[in-house]
Amino acid sequence: MRVLIIEDDPANQKFLLHSLEQNGYDAVVAATASKAEELISAQTFDGIILDLGLPDEDGLTLITRLKSAGMTAPVLILSARRSVDERVRGLETGGDDYLTKPYALPELLARLRNLLRRKDLSATEDNTVLRVQDLKLDLLRREAMRGEEVIELTTREFSLLEYLCRNAGKMVSRSMILDQVWGMRIEPETNVVDVHIYRLRNKIERRGAAPLLRTLRGMGYVLRDK
C-alpha cells in the first residue's frame, strides 16, 4: 500500500515515514501542498495522511481541490485543531477521518487500515454491483432492487437485466440479446425475447415506477441511464 504523508514538520515527517515503513507501507513525504499535488499527478496513492497547517496553503483547501479533480484516495487528517466545529469542517470538506494531535501511533495505524479496507470494499462493490438510475443489480447475491424494493427475477430474467445494465443507454437488438443471453448465434423465428422483455418491464416498472426500459420498434431495446 502506497501512502502519501503531507506534513511540513521535519520531526513529524521522519516519525510518520519510519512508522509506516516499519508497518509495511510504501510511504512518500511532501512538505507543501504544491509538492503533494505534483506527486499525486505523477503517481497513484492508496491513502493520504494530511496535516492541515501547511506553509503554502491550508490543508482543507487542498482537499477540496484534490477531491474536485477526481482523487479517490481516502484522506486521514492530522491536526492540532481540536474543536468540534473544526473536526466537522474537515470531514465535510472531504476528509475521510480526522485525528487530533497529539495522537497515539496505534490509533493512527488502526484508522489508516480502516480507511484502506473501506476503499478495497468499495472497489469490490464497483465490480460486482451494477447501478442504473435507482436500479441496483448485485451480481454476487443475484439480487435486483428498484429503490428499496427487491425485485424477484428468474435466472433468465436476471441474466437479461444484467446484459441490459451493462449496456445501459445503448440500443441492443433482439439478435444481440439472443446471442449474449441465450447463446443463440442465429436468430430463430421466436418471440422469446419479446416475452421476457415484457415480463421484465412489468417487474422493474411496477407500482407507478418511472419507465426504464424503452422499445425501439423494429430495432431493439434501451435501458435508460438518465
N, C-alpha and C positions, 0 to 999 in steps of 0.2 A: 504494500500500500504506500502510495506516494503522498506526502503531506507537505503543504507549504506553510511555513511559520512566518507571519508578518509581524515583526517586533523590532523596535529600534534600540532597545536597551541591550548593550553587549552582554551583560551578565545573564539576562533572561534568555537571550538568543542561545548562548552557549549551553545553559541548563536545559532548555527545551530540545535543542538539537541532540545533545547527548542522551537525554532521557528517551526520546522517540527512537533513536537508533538502537539503544540498548533493548528496546521492546520490539524490534523487528521492523520498524518503519523506515522507509527511504525518505529522509527529511531534507528540505531545502529552506534556506532563510532569505527573507527580503527585509531590509531595514526601512523602506519607504513605500508609499502607495504606488509611485511610478515604477519602482523596481518590481513590485508584486504584479502589476499589470503586464509588464514586459515578460515576466516568467510565465504567467498564465496564458498569454497569447502564443507562447512558443512551445508549451508542453501541457500535458494533462495531469491534473492532481485529483486524488480521490477525496481529499479533505483539506480544509484550511483552518489554521489557528490564527486568530486575528486580535492584536492589541489595538484598541481604539485610538490611543494617543500617539498618532504618527506625526513626524516632523513636517511633512509637506501637505497633509490632508487628514481630515477627521475620518476615522475608520468607517463610520456609518455612511458617509458619502461614497466611500469606495465600495462598500457592499451594494449600495443602491445601483451604482453604475455597472458593477460586475453582473448582478442578477438581471438587470435590464438587457445586458448584452447576451444573455442566454447561458451564463455559467450555472452548472448544476451541482458542483461540488458543495457538500454541506459545510457551513461555517460555524466554528466554535469561537465565540467572542470571549476574550480575556480582558477584563477592565477593572480599574480601581473605582469606577463609578458604581456605587453600591445601592443607590436609591431604587425604589420600585419603579418609579417613572422612567429612570434611565434603562433599567432592565427590559421593561415593556417596550420602550422605544427601540432598543437593539433588536428585539425579536420581531417587532412589526416591520422594521426596516429590511429584514431579510436574513438576520442571523438565525441559525437553526438551534443554537443553545447558547447559554450565557453563564459564564463562571467568573465570579468576582475575585480580585486579588486582595490579600494573599490566598493561595489555593493549595490544596494537598495534591501531590502528583498522582496518587492512586485514583483520586476522583477525576482528575483531568483525563487520565488514560481510559477510565471507565466511560466517561461521557463521549470521548472520541470514538471508542469502539462501538458505542450505541449508535452514534450518527452514521458511521460507516456501515453498520449492519442494516440500518433502516434504508440506506441508499441501495444496498445489494438487494433487499427485499423488493424495493420499488422497481429496480431494473428487472427482476424476475417477473414481476407482475406485468411490466411492459411487454414481455414476450409471451405471456400466457393469457392475457385479458384483452379482448377487442372491445372498443367503445365506438359507437356511432350515435351522436346526439345523446339521448338518455337511455339508449340501448346498450347493455353490457353482456358480453359473452365470455364466460370463464371456461377456458379450454381444458383446464385440469379437472375442475369439478363437473364439467359438461353441464353447466348451468347457464340459463339465459334469464335476464331480468330487463324489464322496462320500468325505469324509475325504481320504486321499491317493491314492485310486484314480480314474483317469479313466474316465468312462462314455461309451461310443461310442453316439451317437444319430443317427438320421436327421434330415433337415431338419424334417420334420413333428413328430417326437418332441421335438426341441429347442424348437420353437415352442409345443408343448403344455405342456412343462415350464416354459417362461418364463411362460406365462399362469397356470399354477398357482402359481408362485413369487410372481408379482405379486399374487396373491390368497390368499396363504398364510393359513391359519386361517379362511378363509371357504368356504362351500359354493358350488360352481359347478355349474350344471345342464348336461345334455347339450346343450340348445339354446344356452346361453351359450357353450359351447366351440365348437360348430359355427359360431356367428356370429363369434366372435373369432379362432379358429384356422383354420377352413376358409372363412370368408366366406359361409356359407350362412345366409340370413335366415329361411328356413322349414325347420323340422326335417323331413328326409325319413325314409322308412322305411329306415333303415340302421343297422348296428351298428358303423360306422367308429370312433366314439368309444370304444366298449367295447373294441374290438380294440386300439386304440392305448394306452388306459389299461392294459390287461393287459400289453402289451409293455413299456411304460414302467415299470410296477411291478416287473416281473421284472428290469429293468436297475438300478433305483435301490435295490432291496431285496435284491439277491442276496448270497450267501455269509453269510447269517445277520445281515445288517444290520437295525437296528431299523426297524419299519414306519413309513413316512412318508405313504403315500397311502391314504386311507380312502374306501371306497364307502358312500354313504348310499342304501340300497336305495329305488328309486323316486323319488329326489330328485336325486342328483348325486355330487360328489366333493369331498373336502377334503384339501389338503396340510397335514399337521400342522406347526404352527410352534413347538410345545413338547411 
